[in-house]
Amino acid sequence: MLGRVNHIAIAVPDLAAAVAAYRDTLGASVSAPQALPEHGVTVVFVELPNTKVELLEPLGGDSPIAAFLEKNPSGGMHHICYEVADIIAARDRLTATGARVLGNGEPKIGAHGKPVLFLHPKDFFGTLIELEQV
């Protein structure tokens, strides 16, 4: 069911500082910031040869990333995103085994313009998992 790792997401308290660190210190190619109001975040992607790193900053006080940063003020790994061929089939298979899909269970459109779902971290050893249909 799982394909390749699409990206690793890191929540950051200051997106400009994180971009500078990845671009200027590490020499990485970083995308332009993209606001995603429906997800409550502003994101950039660090492009790597084999995957991406997504840097997330809260967009508004009710952002789930704001709550994450309250517990982790310096930031930290937020989730890992895996690719799937059919997100509805993946969701149905996972829920049939007892895995919990966050939200209403229906895919939302993610930063890449593709359907995404998030799986409860308590079902996956403390790791929030995003599935993205490719």
N, CA and C of each residue as an Amber inpcrd file, in Angstrom:
protein
   402
   0.8110000  -1.1870000   0.0000000   0.0000000   0.0000000   0.0000000
   0.8620000   1.2610000   0.0000000   1.8720000   1.3430000   0.8690000
   2.6980000   2.5450000   0.9540000   3.6750000   2.6030000  -0.2050000
   3.8130000   3.8100000  -0.7370000   4.8330000   4.0740000  -1.7370000
   6.0330000   4.7190000  -1.0770000   6.6760000   5.5880000  -1.8140000
   7.8800000   6.2240000  -1.2850000   7.5400000   7.3070000  -0.2670000
   8.5450000   7.7220000   0.4950000   8.3790000   8.8530000   1.4050000
   8.2970000  10.1090000   0.5380000   7.1920000  10.8290000   0.6670000
   7.0220000  12.0650000  -0.0870000   7.7680000  13.2040000   0.5830000
   7.5820000  13.3260000   1.9160000   8.3030000  14.3550000   2.6540000
   8.2790000  14.0800000   4.1490000   9.2100000  14.7100000   4.8330000
   9.2500000  14.7720000   6.2950000   8.9060000  16.2150000   6.6380000
   7.9710000  16.4130000   7.5640000   7.5430000  17.7650000   7.9160000
   8.1110000  18.1710000   9.2670000   8.6330000  19.3910000   9.3120000
   9.2020000  19.9480000  10.5330000   8.4470000  21.2360000  10.8540000
   7.8790000  21.2960000  12.0500000   7.2210000  22.5090000  12.5150000
   8.2880000  23.4710000  13.0000000   8.1790000  24.7330000  12.5950000
   9.1770000  25.7420000  12.9700000   8.4730000  26.9850000  13.5110000
   9.0860000  27.6430000  14.5080000   8.4690000  28.8560000  15.0420000
   8.7030000  30.0890000  14.1670000   9.7100000  30.0340000  13.2780000
  10.0590000  31.1800000  12.4410000  10.4600000  30.6510000  11.0650000
   9.5280000  30.7290000  10.1310000   9.7610000  30.1550000   8.8070000
  10.9240000  30.8320000   8.0880000  11.0400000  32.1480000   8.1910000
  12.1380000  32.8530000   7.5150000  13.4900000  32.3810000   8.0350000
  13.6090000  32.1940000   9.3390000  14.8700000  31.7140000   9.9230000
  15.1600000  30.2880000   9.4710000  14.1200000  29.4540000   9.4040000
  14.3100000  28.0650000   8.9650000  14.7300000  28.0140000   7.5020000
  14.0960000  28.8390000   6.6680000  14.4740000  28.9070000   5.2540000
  15.9240000  29.3320000   5.1160000  16.3270000  30.3420000   5.8630000
  17.7140000  30.8120000   5.7960000  18.6820000  29.7110000   6.2090000
  18.3510000  28.9670000   7.2440000  19.2360000  27.8930000   7.6950000
  19.3810000  26.8130000   6.6300000  18.2730000  26.3950000   6.0340000
  18.3480000  25.3490000   5.0110000  18.9950000  25.8590000   3.7250000
  18.6630000  27.0800000   3.3260000  19.1810000  27.6310000   2.0680000
  20.6230000  28.0880000   2.2260000  20.8920000  28.9260000   3.2240000
  22.1960000  29.5740000   3.3370000  23.2340000  28.7080000   4.0470000
  22.8170000  27.9930000   5.0830000  23.7680000  27.1800000   5.8400000
  23.9600000  25.8120000   5.2120000  22.8490000  25.1790000   4.8220000
  22.9410000  23.8240000   4.2610000  23.0310000  23.8040000   2.7400000
  22.8020000  24.9440000   2.0910000  22.9270000  25.0160000   0.6370000
  21.8040000  24.3470000  -0.1270000  20.6280000  24.2290000   0.4860000
  19.5070000  23.5320000  -0.1440000  18.6770000  24.4860000  -1.0000000
  17.9830000  23.9040000  -1.9520000  17.0120000  24.6370000  -2.7600000
  15.6880000  24.6380000  -1.9950000  15.1330000  25.8410000  -1.7840000
  13.9120000  25.9780000  -0.9890000  12.8590000  26.6860000  -1.8300000
  11.6340000  26.1620000  -1.8070000  10.5400000  26.7660000  -2.5620000
  10.0900000  28.0780000  -1.9260000   9.2590000  28.7920000  -2.6430000
   8.6310000  29.9950000  -2.0920000   7.5860000  29.5820000  -1.0570000
   7.3260000  30.4260000  -0.0640000   6.2930000  30.1150000   0.9270000
   4.9100000  30.0010000   0.2720000   4.1290000  29.0750000   0.7950000
   2.7690000  28.8510000   0.3070000   1.8360000  28.8130000   1.5030000
   0.8810000  29.7320000   1.5660000  -0.1110000  29.7350000   2.6410000
  -1.2020000  28.7290000   2.3120000  -1.5430000  27.9060000   3.3020000
  -2.6130000  26.9150000   3.1630000  -3.6290000  27.1540000   4.2750000
  -4.5100000  28.1320000   4.1030000  -5.4500000  28.4790000   5.1800000
  -6.3180000  27.3080000   5.6410000  -6.6950000  26.4140000   4.7200000
  -7.5440000  25.2770000   5.0980000  -6.8230000  24.3070000   6.0300000
  -5.4910000  24.3650000   6.0610000  -4.6980000  23.5300000   6.9610000
  -4.1010000  24.3400000   8.1120000  -4.2310000  25.6640000   8.0530000
  -3.7210000  26.5240000   9.1160000  -2.2080000  26.6500000   9.1440000
  -1.5690000  26.5540000   7.9760000  -0.1090000  26.6040000   7.9270000
   0.3880000  27.3980000   6.7250000   1.6100000  27.8620000   6.8440000
   2.3900000  28.3290000   5.7060000   3.5300000  27.3400000   5.5600000
   3.7960000  26.8920000   4.3360000   4.8050000  25.8650000   4.1090000
   5.8210000  26.3040000   3.0710000   7.0020000  25.7330000   3.1860000
   7.9960000  25.7490000   2.1150000   8.5150000  24.3170000   1.9990000
   9.0390000  23.9960000   0.8340000   9.6140000  22.6730000   0.6280000
  11.0890000  22.7980000   0.3160000  11.8770000  22.0340000   1.0450000
  13.3010000  21.9030000   0.7840000  13.4200000  20.7240000  -0.1770000
  13.9250000  20.9940000  -1.3680000  14.0130000  19.9610000  -2.4040000
  15.3120000  19.1810000  -2.2570000  15.1810000  17.8720000  -2.1490000
  16.3350000  16.9850000  -2.0430000  16.2870000  15.9870000  -3.1960000
  17.3970000  15.3300000  -3.5100000  17.3900000  14.3970000  -4.6390000
  16.3960000  13.2410000  -4.4870000  16.1430000  12.7970000  -3.2420000
  15.3100000  11.6100000  -3.0640000  13.9800000  11.8620000  -2.3540000
  13.7580000  13.0810000  -1.8520000  12.5030000  13.4110000  -1.1720000
  12.4830000  14.9110000  -0.9090000  11.5930000  15.3440000  -0.0340000
  11.5030000  16.7510000   0.3430000  11.4050000  16.8520000   1.8640000
  11.7750000  18.0200000   2.3820000  11.5130000  18.3720000   3.7670000
  10.5320000  19.5350000   3.7110000   9.4370000  19.4040000   4.4270000
   8.4350000  20.4580000   4.4870000   8.6250000  21.2190000   5.7920000
   8.8020000  22.5230000   5.6930000   8.9040000  23.3710000   6.8720000
   7.5460000  24.0330000   7.0600000   6.9640000  23.8830000   8.2540000
   5.6070000  24.3580000   8.5540000   5.6450000  25.4550000   9.5960000
   4.9370000  26.5410000   9.3490000   4.7850000  27.6080000  10.3220000
   3.2840000  27.8290000  10.5180000   2.8430000  28.1020000  11.7550000
   1.4160000  28.3270000  11.9760000   0.8950000  29.5080000  11.1650000
  -0.3080000  29.3660000  10.6830000  -1.0180000  30.4450000   9.9990000
  -2.2670000  30.7010000  10.8330000  -2.1400000  31.5980000  11.7810000
  -3.2470000  31.8950000  12.6880000  -3.1100000  31.1470000  14.0030000
  -3.7680000  31.6950000  15.0310000  -3.6640000  31.1350000  16.3810000
  -4.3230000  29.7960000  16.5780000  -5.2790000  29.4240000  15.7170000
  -5.9540000  28.1390000  15.8800000  -5.3180000  27.0350000  15.0370000
  -4.1460000  27.3140000  14.4910000  -3.4160000  26.3330000  13.6930000
  -2.9950000  25.1490000  14.5550000  -3.1110000  23.9210000  14.0290000
  -2.5940000  22.7720000  14.7810000  -1.0800000  22.8710000  15.0070000
  -0.3950000  23.6140000  14.1510000   1.0470000  23.7920000  14.3290000
   1.3270000  24.7180000  15.5020000   0.4460000  25.7070000  15.7450000
   0.6020000  26.5680000  16.9230000   0.5210000  25.7350000  18.1910000
  -0.4250000  24.8090000  18.2420000  -0.5450000  23.9340000  19.4170000
   0.6940000  23.0610000  19.5600000   1.2190000  22.5450000  18.4540000
   2.4350000  21.7310000  18.4800000   3.6040000  22.5410000  19.0300000
   3.7300000  23.7970000  18.5720000   4.8500000  24.6380000  19.0000000
   4.7220000  25.0820000  20.4540000   3.5090000  25.1230000  20.9970000
   3.3610000  25.4080000  22.4270000   4.0540000  24.3330000  23.2570000
   3.9730000  23.0820000  22.7910000   4.6040000  21.9600000  23.4860000
   6.0790000  21.8140000  23.1140000   6.4420000  22.3070000  21.9390000
   7.8060000  22.1830000  21.4060000   8.2340000  23.5470000  20.8660000
   8.5650000  24.5020000  21.7400000   8.8120000  25.8880000  21.3020000
   9.9190000  26.0570000  20.2680000  10.8860000  25.1660000  20.2470000
  11.9710000  25.2660000  19.2640000  11.6110000  24.6240000  17.9350000
  10.4640000  23.9540000  17.8890000  10.0570000  23.2250000  16.6870000
  10.4420000  21.7640000  16.8000000  10.2000000  21.0310000  15.7370000
  10.5490000  19.6140000  15.7180000   9.8100000  18.8750000  14.6280000
  10.1240000  17.5990000  14.4900000   9.4720000  16.7790000  13.4710000
   7.9840000  16.7010000  13.7650000   7.1790000  16.9900000  12.7780000
   5.7290000  17.0000000  12.9420000   5.0720000  15.7550000  12.3590000
   5.4300000  15.3850000  11.1180000   4.8420000  14.1900000  10.5140000
   5.7270000  13.6790000   9.3750000   5.3860000  12.4650000   8.9540000
   6.0150000  11.8760000   7.7790000   4.9020000  11.5870000   6.7770000
   5.1630000  11.8920000   5.5180000   4.1550000  11.7050000   4.4690000
   4.5910000  10.5850000   3.5320000   3.6820000   9.6170000   3.3620000
   3.9070000   8.5110000   2.4350000   2.9780000   8.6520000   1.2470000
   3.4380000   8.2500000   0.1070000   2.6110000   8.2510000  -1.0940000
   1.7840000   6.9810000  -1.1740000   0.5620000   7.1220000  -1.6710000
  -0.3140000   5.9770000  -1.9420000  -0.9280000   6.1770000  -3.3180000
  -1.2500000   5.0770000  -3.9730000  -1.8290000   5.1640000  -5.3120000
  -3.3070000   5.5520000  -5.2660000  -4.0230000   5.0680000  -4.2550000
  -5.4680000   5.3160000  -4.1490000  -5.7820000   5.6390000  -2.6910000
  -6.0150000   6.9010000  -2.4080000  -6.1800000   7.3310000  -1.0130000
  -7.4620000   6.7840000  -0.3880000  -8.5190000   6.6300000  -1.1760000
  -9.7770000   6.0860000  -0.6380000  -9.6020000   4.6090000  -0.2970000
  -8.9580000   3.8560000  -1.1620000  -8.6970000   2.4450000  -0.8730000
  -7.7960000   2.3070000   0.3420000  -6.7850000   3.1720000   0.4540000
  -5.8840000   3.1310000   1.6120000  -6.6570000   3.4550000   2.8820000
  -7.5010000   4.5010000   2.8390000  -8.3100000   4.8680000   4.0050000
  -9.2100000   3.7150000   4.4330000  -9.8860000   3.1110000   3.4720000
 -10.8190000   2.0300000   3.7910000 -10.0930000   0.8260000   4.3730000
  -8.9470000   0.5170000   3.8300000  -8.1550000  -0.6090000   4.3560000
  -7.6960000  -0.3150000   5.7860000  -7.2130000   0.9050000   6.0160000
  -6.7210000   1.2740000   7.3400000  -7.8390000   1.2980000   8.3780000
  -8.9690000   1.8920000   8.0380000 -10.0650000   1.9510000   9.0170000
 -10.6280000   0.5680000   9.3030000 -10.5820000  -0.3260000   8.3120000
 -11.0420000  -1.7000000   8.5390000 -10.1670000  -2.4290000   9.5550000
  -8.9090000  -1.9880000   9.6790000  -8.0020000  -2.6230000  10.6470000
  -7.9840000  -1.8890000  11.9830000  -8.7980000  -0.8140000  12.0960000
  -8.8890000  -0.0840000  13.3560000  -8.0710000   1.1910000  13.4270000
  -7.3480000   1.5320000  12.3710000  -6.5820000   2.7820000  12.3700000
  -7.5480000   3.9530000  12.2870000  -7.1780000   5.0430000  12.9460000
  -8.0390000   6.2260000  12.9780000  -7.5410000   7.2920000  12.0080000
  -8.4580000   7.7620000  11.1880000  -8.1830000   8.8750000  10.2750000
  -8.6480000  10.1370000  10.9810000  -7.8090000  11.1620000  10.9900000
  -8.1580000  12.4170000  11.6500000  -9.1620000  13.2080000  10.8210000
  -9.8700000  14.1100000  11.4880000 -10.8700000  14.9210000  10.8070000
 -12.1130000  14.1060000  10.5240000 -12.7750000  14.4180000   9.4270000
 -14.0170000  13.7180000   9.0830000 -13.7840000  12.4750000   8.2280000
 -12.5350000  12.1360000   7.9790000 -12.2290000  10.9390000   7.1950000
 -12.1840000  11.1620000   5.7020000 -12.5530000  12.3540000   5.2690000
 -12.5170000  12.6650000   3.8410000 -11.2070000  13.3770000   3.5070000
 -10.6040000  13.0350000   2.3740000  -9.3540000  13.6970000   1.9830000
  -9.5530000  15.1920000   1.7800000  -8.5010000  15.9550000   2.1010000
  -8.4260000  17.3790000   1.7850000  -7.3400000  17.5310000   0.7280000
  -7.3270000  18.6610000   0.0800000  -6.2710000  18.9310000  -0.8940000
  -5.0730000  19.5030000  -0.1480000  -3.9080000  18.8790000  -0.3530000
  -2.6890000  19.2820000   0.3370000  -1.8800000  20.2940000  -0.4530000
  -0.6750000  20.5540000   0.0300000   0.2020000  21.5720000  -0.5510000
   0.6000000  21.2780000  -1.9920000   0.5800000  20.0160000  -2.3920000
   0.9450000  19.6600000  -3.7670000  -0.2700000  19.5990000  -4.6830000
  -1.4460000  20.0070000  -4.1710000  -2.6600000  19.9740000  -4.9760000
  -3.2490000  18.5860000  -5.1190000  -2.8520000  17.6730000  -4.2360000
  -3.3200000  16.2910000  -4.2950000  -4.0420000  15.9330000  -3.0030000
  -4.9230000  14.9230000  -3.0350000  -5.6610000  14.5370000  -1.8300000
  -4.7340000  13.9790000  -0.7460000  -4.9980000  14.4040000   0.5040000
  -4.2200000  13.9270000   1.6530000  -5.1530000  13.5520000   2.7990000
  -4.6780000  12.6680000   3.6420000  -5.3240000  12.2790000   4.8960000
  -4.2490000  12.1620000   5.9600000  -4.6460000  12.3720000   7.2200000
  -3.7270000  12.1900000   8.3390000  -4.2300000  11.0670000   9.2270000
  -3.3020000  10.2650000   9.7240000  -3.6130000   9.1300000  10.5930000
  -3.1760000   9.4350000  12.0110000  -3.9730000   8.9930000  12.9640000
  -3.7320000   9.3040000  14.3800000  -2.3670000   8.7710000  14.8300000
  -1.5580000   9.6290000  15.4740000  -0.2210000   9.1890000  15.8960000
  -0.2390000   8.0690000  16.9280000  -1.2880000   7.9570000  17.7230000
  -1.3310000   6.8890000  18.7200000  -1.4430000   5.5180000  18.0760000
  -1.8770000   5.4760000  16.8280000  -1.9800000   4.1980000  16.1130000
  -0.6690000   3.8150000  15.4240000   0.2970000   4.7500000  15.3840000
   1.5480000   4.5170000  14.6630000   2.7540000   4.9490000  15.4900000
   2.7670000   4.4920000  16.7410000   3.9310000   4.6110000  17.6240000
   4.3540000   6.0530000  17.8590000   3.3550000   6.9360000  17.9940000
   3.6260000   8.3260000  18.3020000   3.9730000   9.1930000  17.1100000
   3.8170000   8.6610000  15.9090000   4.1570000   9.4220000  14.7040000
   2.8950000   9.7630000  13.9120000   2.6760000  11.0590000  13.6790000
   1.5910000  11.4930000  12.8200000   1.9630000  11.1300000  11.3980000
   1.0540000  10.4590000  10.7060000   1.3170000  10.0180000   9.3350000
   0.3460000  10.7120000   8.4020000   0.9000000  11.2540000   7.3260000
   0.1000000  11.8080000   6.2420000   0.1940000  10.8620000   5.0680000
  -0.9320000  10.6190000   4.4100000  -0.9490000   9.8750000   3.1510000
  -1.3120000  10.8470000   2.0480000  -0.5680000  10.7760000   0.9630000
  -0.8420000  11.6440000  -0.1860000  -1.0220000  10.7710000  -1.4270000
  -2.1260000  10.9830000  -2.1240000  -2.3610000  10.2280000  -3.3460000
  -1.5010000  10.7920000  -4.4780000  -0.8040000   9.9050000  -5.1760000
   0.0260000  10.3420000  -6.3000000  -0.4470000   9.6890000  -7.5900000
